Amino acid sequence: MLFGAVLTAEDGDVEIGANSVVMENALVRGRRSHPAQIGRDVLIGPHAHVNGARVADGSFVATGAALFPGAVIGDGSEVRIHGVVHVNSVLPAGSTVPIGWVAVGDPAEVFSPDRHDEIWAVQEQLDFPGTVYGVERATTASERMAHQSAWFAAHRDDRLVDG
């Protein structure tokens, strides 16, 4: 069931399993290299952001949580309010990301947000610019945003579809 959510298959698929609910103002975005796959019996809370991630059966993604491209959430896991699972990170089955905490790596390590240096030590190796923007880390902001603008411009003529 969808309640005022946004599902967008930018250039990749979006799949939502049976008995799953995507709440209001949540975004589920499929990407070419990272389709969005929501398993069975999953709740995606309000204002959550699932961008090219896989969420396995029976999982819970709370209000304001963010799942980045390439993230994998194992069966029965919880990403609590404003929790983050970073690019290419794998959260094992039955795991919990506490309120406001960050999961990074494969398998994911879970850190409180005040542990930036430890988060960065893992995150730097996960290739955020390549995964999200398709560019090298050394790419200038001007080049990166020109690439992103062109990517979104492909939707200039999209229309709202009643469901």
Phi and psi in degrees as a GROMACS rama.xvg file:
@    title "Ramachandran Plot"
@    xaxis  label "Phi"
@    yaxis  label "Psi"
@TYPE xy
-119.566  134.424  LEU-2
-124.996  81.4008  PHE-3
66.6403  29.0745  GLY-4
-90.7268  165.371  ALA-5
-113.967  119.933  VAL-6
-110.134  125.786  LEU-7
-138.693  119.357  THR-8
-95.6336  72.7072  ALA-9
-45.9364  -61.994  GLU-10
-145.888  22.3095  ASP-11
-150.052  168.443  GLY-12
-78.018  155.622  ASP-13
-124.749  125.411  VAL-14
-125.277  134.839  GLU-15
-129.038  124.008  ILE-16
-76.5078  168.975  GLY-17
-60.952  144.963  ALA-18
62.951  20.1792  ASN-19
-97.0935  148.747  SER-20
-127.183  131.6  VAL-21
-114.848  114.996  VAL-22
-80.5054  176.408  MET-23
-60.0275  142.585  GLU-24
62.1993  15.4273  ASN-25
-83.2117  153.11  ALA-26
-121.605  128.487  LEU-27
-122.758  114.252  VAL-28
-120.585  125.806  ARG-29
-90.9544  143.52  GLY-30
-127.503  153.593  ARG-31
-52.0024  -51.9924  ARG-32
-84.0268  -12.7027  SER-33
-142.588  83.7615  HIS-34
-63.8417  154.287  PRO-35
-88.9484  122.123  ALA-36
-128.777  113.136  GLN-37
-106.983  122.779  ILE-38
-73.9479  -163.835  GLY-39
-82.1366  149.232  ARG-40
57.4998  41.3977  ASP-41
-108.032  140.97  VAL-42
-113.171  122.892  LEU-43
-106.383  114.876  ILE-44
-75.6755  171.187  GLY-45
-57.8765  141.494  PRO-46
64.1752  13.588  HIS-47
-75.3671  157.223  ALA-48
-129.667  109.068  HIS-49
-113.735  102.626  VAL-50
-116.064  98.3344  ASN-51
63.0031  40.4105  GLY-52
-120.183  161.014  ALA-53
-110.996  128.254  ARG-54
-120.118  115.845  VAL-55
-79.1909  168.671  ALA-56
-50.4517  140.342  ASP-57
71.1392  15.6558  GLY-58
-90.5499  164.399  SER-59
-131.83  123.877  PHE-60
-117.999  108.33  VAL-61
-79.212  176.191  ALA-62
-50.0018  127.074  THR-63
74.577  5.78943  GLY-64
-69.3762  155.325  ALA-65
-131.04  122.81  ALA-66
-115.761  118.397  LEU-67
-88.0175  164.751  PHE-68
-54.3155  136.229  PRO-69
85.0232  -5.42828  GLY-70
-70.5855  144.907  ALA-71
-128.874  125.339  VAL-72
-108.186  118.168  ILE-73
-71.7129  162.756  GLY-74
-46.819  134.5  ASP-75
64.6312  21.575  GLY-76
-87.8607  161.394  SER-77
-127.073  131.036  GLU-78
-114.677  105.415  VAL-79
-80.2168  179.478  ARG-80
-45.7438  123.999  ILE-81
59.2934  20.6762  HIS-82
-72.6763  155.586  GLY-83
-129.155  134.346  VAL-84
-118.7  114.987  VAL-85
-78.8  173.704  HIS-86
-52.0816  139.573  VAL-87
55.351  25.721  ASN-88
-100.02  144.969  SER-89
-121.302  114.036  VAL-90
-92.7935  114.584  LEU-91
-61.5923  159.104  PRO-92
-53.7745  141.383  ALA-93
74.7961  12.7905  GLY-94
-85.1262  161.46  SER-95
-131.685  132.494  THR-96
-103.394  111.18  VAL-97
-63.2416  167.708  PRO-98
-51.3899  121.223  ILE-99
75.1753  3.38061  GLY-100
-87.8759  171.827  TRP-101
-127.183  130.398  VAL-102
-107.956  128.157  ALA-103
-139.679  144.044  VAL-104
104.579  176.193  GLY-105
-139.783  99.9239  ASP-106
-72.9252  155.44  PRO-107
-68.9631  139.288  ALA-108
-100.807  144.484  GLU-109
-112.121  125.661  VAL-110
-124.381  147.455  PHE-111
-71.8337  152.309  SER-112
-65.5216  -17.5971  PRO-113
-78.3187  -1.47  ASP-114
-101.877  48.782  ARG-115
-53.6549  -47.1208  HIS-116
-61.3266  -38.1842  ASP-117
-70.9577  -39.3716  GLU-118
-61.1697  -48.0811  ILE-119
-63.3012  -35.9911  TRP-120
-58.4085  -34.5365  ALA-121
-86.16  -47.0259  VAL-122
-60.8868  -38.2363  GLN-123
-55.5316  -32.7536  GLU-124
-80.3012  -8.43478  GLN-125
-87.5535  -2.50498  LEU-126
60.1747  56.2941  ASP-127
-54.1923  -52.2133  PHE-128
-60.877  -39.1771  PRO-129
-69.8555  -40.0816  GLY-130
-70.9878  -45.5794  THR-131
-86.6796  -42.4767  VAL-132
-108.411  -12.468  TYR-133
72.0926  28.7126  GLY-134
-132.211  164.915  VAL-135
-73.0001  154.026  GLU-136
-56.5407  -35.3649  ARG-137
-76.5631  -4.16969  ALA-138
-60.233  137.003  THR-139
-69.4187  157.195  THR-140
-59.0781  -37.6211  ALA-141
-61.8253  -46.3729  SER-142
-65.9931  -43.9148  GLU-143
-61.4229  -43.8921  ARG-144
-74.778  -29.3236  MET-145
-63.277  -41.8928  ALA-146
-62.7352  -46.5767  HIS-147
-65.0504  -42.4571  GLN-148
-60.4838  -42.7322  SER-149
-64.5617  -38.1768  ALA-150
-62.1486  -48.0264  TRP-151
-72.0535  -28.043  PHE-152
-63.256  -22.1475  ALA-153
-61.4461  -15.5902  ALA-154
-102.639  11.6225  HIS-155
-54.1123  -34.4582  ARG-156
-104.125  13.9488  ASP-157
-62.8279  153.164  ASP-158
-125.732  151.523  ARG-159
-68.9543  133.659  LEU-160
-114.792  123.527  VAL-161
-71.283  138.301  ASP-162
